[in-house]
Amino acid sequence: MSEQVTVQVTPDMTVGDLAEVLFCSSLQPSDELDADKVAAAISQSLRSHHGQIRECAEELAASYGKDPEITCLRMRWARTVVARTFPTARVAS
């Protein structure tokens, strides 16, 4: 039996972090999105990746190796959604 990982979006997460996690979620650009759905998808994606943003980054990198054009489009979408949903999220310098 697997242990349930509780994950929250925290203020120290950057736009890039949130976009990587959203990239790995089940949300699609065609879905109707609101802030609650985006936050829930990010939380679920983090849970499924054991609370580790690094695991999402690894999945993103593997996806890029398989299909860079689609990966770039999805990541651009994820960054746009994150910027709109979390306008105060910090951008890493």
Order of alpha helices (4+ residues) and beta strands (2+ residues): alpha-alpha-alpha-alpha
